[in-house]
Amino acid sequence: MFRFTQVFLWSCGAAFVLIGANTFVDPLRAMAPLELNVNTVSALNELRATYGGMQVGIGLFLMAGARWAALTRPVLLAQALMLGGLAAGRLVGVALDGLPNGFVQALLVLETTIAVLSVALYRRQAGAC
């Protein structure tokens, strides 16, 4: 099971790094599926920081959890909380604002799935420590 957890964290980490790198290079194209209206230098800077730098940092953190067993459980918990928080925010948005586009709906499903799987793996790792 630990091998599955490592692959899971490497995969999630790589996805975060790729999203971040893509946003560093071309934030407008990276955000197009989200239908964000970005038209100022400050907004571009915020996208590069949040969707670029922070995503890369999170990805590297997840990869560290895959690499070093002592970090695996804390990284799984952090991922569950981060992705669970994203999913919760999207659900609040649906309740208050209505149904977003299909891309955002797919993100909700993906984030929820990853959060639930992270919790399950976190709990499973408790017996391995």
N, C-alpha and C positions, 0 to 999 in steps of 0.2 A: 504493500500500500504506500510505503514511503516513496517508492519510485514514481508511482502515479502522481503523488503530491508534488514531487520535484518537477515533473513534466508539466503539470497544471500551472505551477508558479512560473516556470520558465516561459510558458506560452502566454500567460497573462502579462508577464513582465515585458516580453517582446512586443506584444500588442500595444501596451502603454508607450513604450519607447518609439515605436513606429508612428503612433498617433502624434506624439510630441514632436518628433523630427519632421513629420509632414507639416505640422502647424508652424514650426520655425521657418520652413522654406516658403510656404504659401498659405498663410492663415485664411485668406478669403476663400480659396478653393477648398481647404480642409473644412471650413464651416458652412459651405454651401448647402449640404443636405439638412442643416439645422435651420436654414432660412433666417440667419442672423443678419441684421442690417448694420454693417460695420462701415462707417464712413469718416472716421477721424483717426489721427495718428495715435491718440491715447487709447482708442478702442483696439487698434492693431497691436499696440504694445501690450495691452491686457490679454489679448488672445495668445500672443507669443509667450507671455509669462505663465498664464494659467493652463492653457491647452498645449503649450509647448514645453516650457521648462518644468512645470510641476508634473506633467505627465511623464516626462523622461525620468524625473526623480523618483516618482512612484514605481515606474517600470524597473529601475535599477534596484530599488528597495525589494520588490517582489523577487527579482533574480537573486538577490542576496539571501532571501529566505529559502530559495531552492538550493543554493550553494552550501550554506552553512546550517546544519541541523539545529543548532542552538537558536537560530532565528526563525525556524519554520513556523512554530506555533504563533509567536507574536505577529509575524507577517500574515499568516492566515487570518488571524483576528482583525488586524488592520484592514486587510482586503475586504473581509466581510462587512466591516463597519463603513468603509468608503463606498463600496458598491451598493450596500444596503441603503446608505444615505442618499446616493444618487437615485436609486429606485424609489425611495420614499418621496424625495422631492418631485420626481416625475408624477407619482400618484397624486400628490397634493395639487400639482399643476393640472392634471386631468380633472380633478374634482372642482377646482376653482376656475379653470380657463377653457376646459373642453378637451377634446381628443386631438392630439398633435398628428403630424404626418406619419406615414408608415415607417420611415427611417427611425424616428424618435420612439415609436411603439416597439420597434425591434430592439432598440437600445434598452428599453424598459425590461423586455423579456430576458435579454442577455445579462443585464446587470443583476436582475433578480436571481437568475440561475447561478451566476458566479457567486453571489453572496451566499445563497443557500448551500452550494457545494463547499464553499470556504468554511462555513460553520460546521458542516458535517466532517470535513477533513480535520478541522481544529479539534473537534470532540474526539475523533478517532485517534489523533496524535496524543491525546491525554494518556491513553493506555500505553503508548510506546515510550513515554518519558520515565 
